[in-house]
Amino acid sequence: METFKNTLSKMPLFGNTFSPKKTPPRKSASLSNLHTLDRSTREIELGLEHGAPVMNIGGQSLKFEDGHWLSENGGNVSSKEVQRWKKRNLQLEEENNLLKLKIDLLLDMLSETTAESHLMERELEELKNHHRRKK
């Protein structure tokens, strides 16, 4: 029995020694050569100095500067277009106000009809109870 314990104590559970497999050498950390560029070139390449947002709507290119959208050619949107947009905006505001008024009117009508319905139901119930008492 003594020899069996000695044999077990000499045999490690998972092998003789710990020796992890060697990892293969890594390839280049980056396939890009941006790390070799100087700071200013790198900022330009990586877009760290971004300009104003630009978008194209309806064939017209617009740029956002100082809180306003400007056309790409440097000037504002034509005054004719601005007048057209203002007119359309006014029309939409008027339509919105009219629709709000209609909604309020319909809600008032619904409230009145609901109140009348409840009143009629109570009267009908009272008439039924009065009729039952007479019998």
Steps between C-alpha positions, in 0.01 A plus 500: 500500500786731582648463151167581337480836689858583409428423137188723501682789667770492232249500209353841428133512410527676161845411382854546621550874466311803378624601158259704286525478123691781345288746305602575144654842445245772413486668168525876477255669741362711219494463127476876475795732483314777687713442809804618306341836413552814703220628726351765268484263202353229719227739627409586142499135391302377800253786487575645841456848354154475352326784328139606493229238428394491135190347340337489161123556485307531179814552296617786720805454719469659846762560769432566872700797628445724803161346572361550149481291185674672211521398137837357399568784259544723805176695502173435671216318332333726244255750642231366264535154655498646852178689422346181359601303813366774729169504312474121520591508869227757565247285312596195705476696827152625405392148403640366829308764699179417313546129569561571871179704507308216331636250752393722790154539347465124448612430859241748629231335288604157626492617862154651454365186330649276769346712776159493327525124457576446869212730595260308273619167644431625854155625403420168333617310808289722726193444279555124512531508878191722533301267272606193703390666825152564361449132420 
